[in-house]
Amino acid sequence: MEQAYAKRRYVLDAGAWTPVVCPITADYLNIRNTGANSIQMTTDTNNPDSFDDLVAGEQDGINQHRPLSFNYKQRFAPGDVVIYLRSALGAGEARVTFC
């Protein structure tokens, strides 16, 4: 039976984008900035217009709306890159919950 809930810790730097890879079949993830600096998030590392900031101590969620029927495809499959993260300045850390 597949795990229904997973957490991952990502250590970030200001230079490179870090891919957030889904470890389980999930339709929701929560990104919590546990570092001292803001982090940047994007789904397209080549498009600065897609960058968003998450200040220290804040969190953001990405979810799939569930239809009335439970016969639906999950949004994120194991191995999918859901989003990219990096620190806005210096070192950073994010905790991501998948379910």
VEXNUTI-767227 format. One record per residue: x, y, z of N, C-alpha, C in turn; chain; residue in one letter; residue number from 1. Coordinates in nm, 2 decimals. Each point is the difference from the previous one (the first is absolute). Last residue first. Example, Ala and Ser with C-alpha at 12.3 -4.5 7.8 and 13.67 -1.06 7.14 Angstrom:
REM VEXNUTI-767227
+--------+--------+--------+--------+--------+--------+--------+--------+--------+-------+------+------+
!     nu !     nv !     nw !    cau !    cav !    caw !     cu !     cv !     cw ! chain ! resn ! resi !
+--------+--------+--------+--------+--------+--------+--------+--------+--------+-------+------+------+
!   1.28 !  -0.22 !   0.71 !   0.09 !   0.11 !   0.00 !  -0.08 !   0.11 !   0.08 !     A !    S !    2 !
!   0.03 !  -0.57 !  -0.01 !  -0.09 !   0.12 !   0.00 !   0.09 !   0.12 !   0.00 !     A !    A !    1 !
+--------+--------+--------+--------+--------+--------+--------+--------+--------+-------+------+------+
//
This chain:
REM VEXNUTI-767227
+--------+--------+--------+--------+--------+--------+--------+--------+--------+-------+------+------+
!     nu !     nv !     nw !    cau !    cav !    caw !     cu !     cv !     cw ! chain ! resn ! resi !
+--------+--------+--------+--------+--------+--------+--------+--------+--------+-------+------+------+
!   0.04 !   1.52 !   0.04 !  -0.11 !  -0.10 !   0.04 !  -0.11 !   0.00 !  -0.11 !     A !    C !   99 !
!   0.53 !   0.23 !   0.18 !  -0.08 !  -0.05 !  -0.11 !  -0.11 !  -0.09 !   0.05 !     A !    F !   98 !
!   0.36 !   0.42 !   0.18 !  -0.09 !  -0.11 !   0.03 !  -0.08 !  -0.04 !  -0.12 !     A !    T !   97 !
!   0.49 !   0.28 !   0.12 !  -0.11 !  -0.02 !  -0.09 !  -0.08 !  -0.13 !   0.05 !     A !    V !   96 !
!   0.38 !   0.41 !   0.16 !  -0.06 !  -0.13 !   0.04 !  -0.12 !  -0.02 !  -0.09 !     A !    R !   95 !
!   0.48 !   0.32 !  -0.04 !  -0.14 !  -0.02 !  -0.01 !  -0.04 !  -0.14 !   0.04 !     A !    A !   94 !
!   0.43 !   0.40 !   0.02 !  -0.05 !  -0.14 !   0.03 !  -0.15 !   0.00 !  -0.02 !     A !    E !   93 !
!   0.51 !   0.31 !  -0.12 !  -0.14 !  -0.01 !   0.04 !  -0.05 !  -0.15 !   0.02 !     A !    G !   92 !
!   0.46 !   0.39 !  -0.08 !  -0.05 !  -0.14 !   0.02 !  -0.15 !   0.01 !   0.04 !     A !    A !   91 !
!   0.19 !   0.42 !  -0.27 !   0.07 !  -0.09 !   0.09 !  -0.07 !  -0.14 !   0.00 !     A !    G !   90 !
!  -0.32 !   0.32 !  -0.20 !   0.12 !   0.05 !   0.05 !   0.07 !  -0.10 !   0.09 !     A !    L !   89 !
!  -0.40 !  -0.11 !  -0.23 !   0.02 !   0.14 !  -0.05 !   0.13 !   0.06 !   0.03 !     A !    A !   88 !
!  -0.10 !  -0.54 !  -0.06 !   0.00 !   0.11 !   0.10 !   0.02 !   0.13 !  -0.07 !     A !    S !   87 !
!  -0.26 !  -0.41 !  -0.23 !   0.14 !   0.04 !   0.03 !  -0.01 !   0.11 !   0.10 !     A !    R !   86 !
!  -0.32 !  -0.41 !  -0.30 !   0.02 !   0.09 !   0.11 !   0.15 !   0.04 !   0.01 !     A !    L !   85 !
!  -0.42 !  -0.24 !  -0.34 !   0.14 !   0.02 !   0.03 !   0.01 !   0.11 !   0.10 !     A !    Y !   84 !
!  -0.40 !  -0.39 !  -0.14 !   0.04 !   0.14 !   0.01 !   0.15 !   0.00 !   0.02 !     A !    I !   83 !
!  -0.22 !  -0.41 !  -0.10 !  -0.12 !   0.08 !   0.02 !   0.03 !   0.15 !  -0.01 !     A !    V !   82 !
!   0.19 !  -0.49 !  -0.19 !   0.06 !   0.12 !   0.05 !  -0.12 !   0.10 !   0.01 !     A !    V !   81 !
!  -0.03 !  -0.56 !   0.01 !  -0.03 !   0.13 !  -0.07 !   0.07 !   0.12 !   0.07 !     A !    D !   80 !
!   0.01 !  -0.47 !   0.16 !   0.10 !   0.04 !  -0.10 !  -0.03 !   0.13 !  -0.07 !     A !    G !   79 !
!  -0.41 !  -0.27 !   0.20 !   0.14 !  -0.01 !   0.05 !   0.10 !   0.03 !  -0.11 !     A !    P !   78 !
!  -0.46 !   0.25 !  -0.06 !   0.04 !  -0.14 !   0.00 !   0.15 !  -0.01 !   0.06 !     A !    A !   77 !
!  -0.45 !   0.36 !   0.00 !   0.15 !  -0.02 !   0.01 !   0.03 !  -0.14 !   0.01 !     A !    F !   76 !
!  -0.46 !   0.13 !  -0.05 !   0.08 !   0.11 !  -0.07 !   0.15 !  -0.03 !  -0.01 !     A !    R !   75 !
!  -0.40 !  -0.38 !   0.01 !   0.07 !   0.09 !   0.10 !   0.09 !   0.10 !  -0.08 !     A !    Q !   74 !
!  -0.46 !  -0.22 !  -0.18 !   0.14 !  -0.01 !  -0.01 !   0.07 !   0.09 !   0.10 !     A !    K !   73 !
!  -0.50 !  -0.23 !   0.06 !   0.07 !   0.11 !  -0.06 !   0.15 !  -0.03 !   0.00 !     A !    Y !   72 !
!  -0.47 !  -0.17 !   0.21 !   0.06 !  -0.07 !  -0.12 !   0.08 !   0.11 !  -0.08 !     A !    N !   71 !
!  -0.29 !   0.06 !   0.39 !   0.14 !  -0.03 !   0.04 !   0.07 !  -0.07 !  -0.11 !     A !    F !   70 !
!  -0.42 !   0.37 !  -0.02 !   0.03 !  -0.14 !  -0.02 !   0.15 !  -0.02 !   0.05 !     A !    S !   69 !
!  -0.17 !   0.43 !   0.01 !  -0.09 !  -0.08 !   0.08 !   0.04 !  -0.15 !   0.00 !     A !    L !   68 !
!   0.41 !   0.32 !  -0.11 !  -0.14 !   0.00 !  -0.05 !  -0.09 !  -0.09 !   0.09 !     A !    P !   67 !
!   0.45 !   0.29 !   0.13 !  -0.05 !  -0.14 !  -0.01 !  -0.14 !   0.01 !  -0.05 !     A !    R !   66 !
!   0.45 !   0.33 !  -0.06 !  -0.14 !  -0.01 !   0.04 !  -0.05 !  -0.14 !  -0.02 !     A !    H !   65 !
!   0.51 !   0.14 !   0.11 !  -0.08 !  -0.05 !  -0.11 !  -0.15 !   0.00 !   0.05 !     A !    Q !   64 !
!   0.46 !   0.30 !   0.18 !  -0.09 !  -0.11 !   0.01 !  -0.09 !  -0.02 !  -0.12 !     A !    N !   63 !
!   0.43 !   0.27 !   0.29 !  -0.04 !  -0.03 !  -0.14 !  -0.09 !  -0.12 !   0.01 !     A !    I !   62 !
!   0.21 !   0.41 !   0.37 !  -0.05 !  -0.13 !  -0.04 !  -0.04 !  -0.01 !  -0.14 !     A !    G !   61 !
!   0.34 !   0.29 !   0.38 !  -0.09 !   0.01 !  -0.11 !  -0.04 !  -0.15 !  -0.04 !     A !    D !   60 !
!   0.24 !   0.33 !   0.44 !  -0.02 !  -0.12 !  -0.07 !  -0.10 !   0.02 !  -0.12 !     A !    Q !   59 !
!   0.38 !   0.28 !   0.38 !  -0.13 !  -0.02 !  -0.07 !  -0.01 !  -0.13 !  -0.07 !     A !    E !   58 !
!   0.39 !   0.17 !   0.25 !  -0.11 !  -0.04 !   0.09 !  -0.13 !  -0.02 !  -0.07 !     A !    G !   57 !
!   0.35 !   0.29 !  -0.26 !   0.04 !  -0.09 !   0.11 !  -0.12 !  -0.02 !   0.09 !     A !    A !   56 !
!  -0.12 !   0.14 !  -0.50 !   0.08 !   0.05 !   0.11 !   0.02 !  -0.10 !   0.11 !     A !    V !   55 !
!  -0.09 !  -0.04 !  -0.53 !  -0.06 !  -0.05 !   0.12 !   0.09 !   0.05 !   0.11 !     A !    L !   54 !
!  -0.09 !   0.13 !  -0.56 !   0.07 !   0.00 !   0.12 !  -0.08 !  -0.06 !   0.12 !     A !    D !   53 !
!   0.02 !  -0.06 !  -0.58 !  -0.08 !   0.05 !   0.11 !   0.09 !  -0.02 !   0.13 !     A !    D !   52 !
!   0.02 !  -0.02 !  -0.59 !   0.07 !  -0.01 !   0.13 !  -0.10 !   0.06 !   0.11 !     A !    F !   51 !
!  -0.06 !   0.00 !  -0.50 !  -0.06 !  -0.11 !   0.08 !   0.05 !  -0.01 !   0.14 !     A !    S !   50 !
!   0.17 !   0.31 !  -0.33 !  -0.13 !   0.04 !   0.03 !  -0.08 !  -0.11 !   0.08 !     A !    D !   49 !
!   0.45 !  -0.07 !  -0.18 !  -0.01 !   0.08 !   0.13 !  -0.14 !   0.05 !   0.03 !     A !    P !   48 !
!   0.18 !  -0.43 !  -0.29 !  -0.09 !   0.11 !  -0.01 !  -0.01 !   0.08 !   0.13 !     A !    N !   47 !
!   0.25 !  -0.41 !  -0.08 !   0.05 !   0.09 !  -0.11 !  -0.09 !   0.12 !  -0.01 !     A !    N !   46 !
!  -0.08 !  -0.37 !   0.31 !   0.12 !   0.07 !   0.04 !   0.05 !   0.09 !  -0.11 !     A !    T !   45 !
!  -0.48 !  -0.20 !   0.14 !   0.07 !   0.02 !  -0.12 !   0.12 !   0.08 !   0.03 !     A !    D !   44 !
!  -0.31 !  -0.10 !   0.33 !  -0.02 !  -0.12 !  -0.08 !   0.07 !   0.00 !  -0.13 !     A !    T !   43 !
!   0.10 !   0.24 !   0.51 !  -0.04 !   0.01 !  -0.14 !  -0.03 !  -0.13 !  -0.06 !     A !    T !   42 !
!   0.16 !   0.31 !   0.49 !  -0.06 !  -0.12 !  -0.06 !  -0.04 !   0.03 !  -0.14 !     A !    M !   41 !
!   0.35 !   0.20 !   0.43 !  -0.08 !   0.02 !  -0.12 !  -0.05 !  -0.13 !  -0.05 !     A !    Q !   40 !
!   0.13 !   0.20 !   0.52 !   0.03 !  -0.10 !  -0.11 !  -0.09 !   0.04 !  -0.12 !     A !    I !   39 !
!   0.21 !   0.27 !   0.48 !  -0.11 !  -0.03 !  -0.10 !   0.05 !  -0.11 !  -0.10 !     A !    S !   38 !
!   0.24 !  -0.01 !   0.48 !  -0.01 !   0.09 !  -0.12 !  -0.12 !  -0.04 !  -0.08 !     A !    N !   37 !
!   0.14 !  -0.24 !   0.39 !   0.00 !   0.14 !   0.04 !  -0.02 !   0.10 !  -0.11 !     A !    A !   36 !
!  -0.21 !  -0.53 !   0.01 !   0.13 !   0.07 !   0.01 !  -0.01 !   0.15 !   0.04 !     A !    G !   35 !
!  -0.35 !  -0.34 !  -0.10 !   0.05 !  -0.01 !   0.13 !   0.14 !   0.06 !   0.02 !     A !    T !   34 !
!  -0.47 !  -0.01 !  -0.33 !   0.14 !   0.06 !   0.00 !   0.05 !  -0.01 !   0.15 !     A !    N !   33 !
!  -0.37 !  -0.32 !  -0.28 !   0.02 !   0.09 !   0.12 !   0.14 !   0.05 !   0.00 !     A !    R !   32 !
!  -0.39 !  -0.25 !  -0.34 !   0.14 !   0.05 !   0.01 !   0.00 !   0.09 !   0.12 !     A !    I !   31 !
!  -0.35 !  -0.41 !  -0.18 !   0.02 !   0.12 !   0.08 !   0.15 !   0.03 !   0.01 !     A !    N !   30 !
!  -0.37 !  -0.31 !  -0.33 !   0.13 !   0.02 !   0.06 !   0.00 !   0.13 !   0.07 !     A !    L !   29 !
!  -0.35 !  -0.40 !  -0.26 !   0.02 !   0.12 !   0.08 !   0.14 !   0.01 !   0.05 !     A !    Y !   28 !
!  -0.19 !  -0.37 !  -0.24 !  -0.08 !   0.11 !  -0.07 !   0.02 !   0.13 !   0.08 !     A !    D !   27 !
!   0.29 !  -0.50 !  -0.09 !  -0.05 !   0.10 !   0.09 !  -0.09 !   0.10 !  -0.08 !     A !    A !   26 !
!   0.35 !  -0.47 !   0.01 !  -0.12 !   0.05 !  -0.07 !  -0.07 !   0.09 !   0.09 !     A !    T !   25 !
!   0.52 !  -0.03 !   0.10 !  -0.12 !  -0.09 !   0.00 !  -0.11 !   0.05 !  -0.09 !     A !    I !   24 !
!   0.42 !   0.23 !   0.05 !   0.04 !  -0.13 !   0.04 !  -0.11 !  -0.11 !   0.00 !     A !    P !   23 !
!   0.13 !   0.50 !  -0.27 !  -0.11 !  -0.07 !   0.07 !   0.05 !  -0.15 !   0.03 !     A !    C !   22 !
!   0.32 !   0.44 !  -0.07 !  -0.04 !  -0.12 !  -0.06 !  -0.10 !  -0.07 !   0.09 !     A !    V !   21 !
!   0.24 !   0.50 !  -0.09 !  -0.08 !  -0.07 !   0.10 !  -0.07 !  -0.12 !  -0.07 !     A !    V !   20 !
!   0.47 !   0.29 !  -0.13 !  -0.13 !  -0.06 !  -0.04 !  -0.06 !  -0.06 !   0.12 !     A !    P !   19 !
!   0.35 !   0.42 !  -0.02 !  -0.02 !  -0.13 !   0.05 !  -0.13 !  -0.06 !  -0.04 !     A !    T !   18 !
!   0.35 !   0.41 !  -0.19 !  -0.13 !  -0.04 !   0.03 !   0.00 !  -0.14 !   0.05 !     A !    W !   17 !
!   0.43 !   0.34 !   0.06 !  -0.07 !  -0.10 !  -0.08 !  -0.14 !  -0.03 !   0.04 !     A !    A !   16 !
!   0.27 !   0.36 !   0.22 !   0.05 !  -0.02 !  -0.14 !  -0.09 !  -0.09 !  -0.09 !     A !    G !   15 !
!  -0.04 !   0.11 !   0.49 !  -0.05 !   0.11 !  -0.09 !   0.04 !  -0.02 !  -0.14 !     A !    A !   14 !
!  -0.10 !  -0.41 !   0.35 !   0.10 !   0.11 !  -0.01 !  -0.05 !   0.10 !  -0.10 !     A !    D !   13 !
!  -0.21 !  -0.44 !   0.34 !   0.00 !   0.09 !  -0.12 !   0.12 !   0.10 !   0.01 !     A !    L !   12 !
!  -0.23 !  -0.50 !   0.20 !   0.10 !   0.10 !   0.03 !   0.02 !   0.08 !  -0.13 !     A !    V !   11 !
!  -0.42 !  -0.32 !   0.18 !   0.08 !   0.05 !  -0.11 !   0.09 !   0.11 !   0.05 !     A !    Y !   10 !
!  -0.34 !  -0.44 !   0.18 !   0.08 !   0.12 !   0.03 !   0.09 !   0.04 !  -0.11 !     A !    R !    9 !
!  -0.49 !  -0.31 !   0.06 !   0.14 !   0.01 !  -0.05 !   0.05 !   0.14 !   0.04 !     A !    R !    8 !
!  -0.44 !  -0.38 !   0.09 !   0.06 !   0.13 !   0.03 !   0.14 !  -0.01 !  -0.06 !     A !    K !    7 !
!  -0.51 !  -0.28 !  -0.06 !   0.15 !   0.00 !   0.00 !   0.04 !   0.15 !   0.03 !     A !    A !    6 !
!  -0.45 !  -0.38 !  -0.05 !   0.04 !   0.12 !   0.06 !   0.16 !   0.00 !   0.00 !     A !    Y !    5 !
!  -0.27 !  -0.38 !  -0.13 !  -0.10 !   0.11 !  -0.03 !   0.05 !   0.14 !   0.04 !     A !    A !    4 !
!   0.23 !  -0.51 !  -0.18 !   0.00 !   0.10 !   0.11 !  -0.10 !   0.12 !  -0.04 !     A !    Q !    3 !
!  -0.07 !  -0.49 !  -0.21 !   0.08 !   0.12 !  -0.02 !  -0.02 !   0.09 !   0.12 !     A !    E !    2 !
!  -0.03 !  -0.55 !  -0.02 !  -0.08 !   0.12 !   0.00 !   0.09 !   0.12 !   0.00 !     A !    M !    1 !
+--------+--------+--------+--------+--------+--------+--------+--------+--------+-------+------+------+
//
